[in-house]
Structures are given as structure tokens and as C-alpha cells.
Amino acid sequence: MLDTKKKQKVIKKSQIHEKDTGSIDVQVAVLSEQISELANHLKTHKKDNSSRRGLIKMVADRRTHLKYLERKDKSRHSALVKKMDK
């Protein structure tokens, strides 16, 4: 799990306007950060199947958000994917 300070940093980096906490961009950024932390956890705890299931669910959720954004606004989707690749 992300601690509050780390989550706020991720939200600050990806928000569209000052009070934005729930846009697709923010949700994808938070999910990506959680996925990376959980992947690191699973490298050391290989038999933690509960966390592995949660990781798979998060990846599917992020993929769903990205598909939605691609359908609604292709330019924003491509900008978000470029930002995530960095």
C-alpha cells in the first residue's frame, strides 16, 4: 500500500487542475505506483498469492481505465502513456 505522502506526490504530479483527485490520469498514476510497489514486494515474497491476486486485479483495472481513455480522448491517452513510460 502507498503511504499518504507518497500518494499525494503521485496525485500532484498527474493532476489536471489544482483540486483534481479522481480523473483517469490520477487513477492510472496511483494504480501504476501501487503496481510497482506490489511487484517489488512479490520479488521477495514469492508465495504471497493474496498479493499476487491483488496485483492482477490492479493491472486489469489500470488496463480498463486506459481503454476507456483511449475511446474518449486519444490525445490525452497518448500523452498519459508517454508520461508513464518515463
matplotlib code that plots the C-alpha trace (Angstrom):
import matplotlib.pyplot as plt

x = [0.0, 1.1, 1.5, -0.3, 2.7, 3.7, 0.2, -0.1, 3.1, 1.8, -1.5, 0.3, 2.4, -0.5, -3.5, -5.1, -6.1, -5.5, -8.3, -8.2, -8.0, -10.2, -9.6, -8.5, -4.9, -4.7, -6.3, -3.9, -0.9, -1.9, -2.5, 0.8, 2.6, 0.8, 1.5, 5.3, 5.3, 3.4, 5.7, 8.7, 7.0, 6.4, 10.0, 10.9, 7.7, 7.2, 4.5, 2.2, -0.7, -3.1, -0.9, -0.4, -4.2, -4.5, -1.7, -3.5, -6.7, -4.9, -3.3, -6.7, -8.2, -5.5, -5.9, -9.7, -9.1, -6.6, -9.0, -11.7, -9.4, -8.4, -12.0, -12.9, -9.8, -6.9, -4.6, -4.8, -4.3, -1.1, 0.2, -0.5, 1.2, 4.2, 4.3, 4.1, 7.0, 9.4]
y = [0.0, 3.5, 5.8, 9.1, 11.3, 9.1, 9.0, 12.8, 13.2, 11.0, 12.9, 16.2, 15.1, 13.9, 16.1, 18.2, 21.0, 22.0, 20.1, 17.0, 13.8, 11.4, 11.9, 9.0, 10.4, 10.4, 7.0, 5.4, 7.1, 5.9, 2.4, 2.3, 3.3, 0.6, -2.0, -1.2, -1.4, -4.7, -6.1, -5.3, -7.0, -10.1, -10.3, -11.1, -12.9, -15.3, -17.4, -14.5, -15.5, -13.0, -10.1, -11.7, -11.8, -8.1, -7.2, -8.9, -7.1, -3.7, -4.4, -5.3, -2.1, 0.1, -1.5, -0.8, 2.8, 3.2, 1.6, 4.0, 7.0, 5.8, 5.6, 9.0, 11.1, 9.7, 12.6, 12.6, 8.8, 9.1, 11.9, 9.8, 6.7, 8.8, 10.2, 6.7, 5.4, 7.9]
z = [0.0, -0.7, 2.3, 2.3, 1.5, -1.5, -2.8, -2.6, -4.5, -7.3, -7.4, -7.5, -10.5, -12.6, -11.7, -14.4, -12.2, -8.6, -6.9, -9.2, -7.3, -9.3, -13.0, -15.1, -15.3, -11.5, -11.1, -13.6, -11.9, -8.5, -9.8, -11.5, -8.4, -6.4, -9.0, -8.9, -5.1, -5.1, -7.8, -5.7, -2.7, -4.7, -5.7, -2.1, -1.1, -4.0, -2.3, -1.3, -3.5, -2.0, -3.0, -6.5, -6.9, -5.9, -8.4, -11.2, -10.3, -10.2, -13.6, -15.1, -13.6, -15.0, -18.4, -18.2, -17.4, -20.2, -22.7, -21.6, -22.0, -25.4, -26.5, -25.1, -25.8, -27.9, -27.5, -23.7, -23.8, -25.8, -23.6, -20.5, -21.9, -22.8, -19.3, -17.8, -19.9, -18.4]

ax = plt.figure().add_subplot(projection="3d")
ax.plot(x, y, z, "-o")
ax.set_aspect("equal")
plt.show()
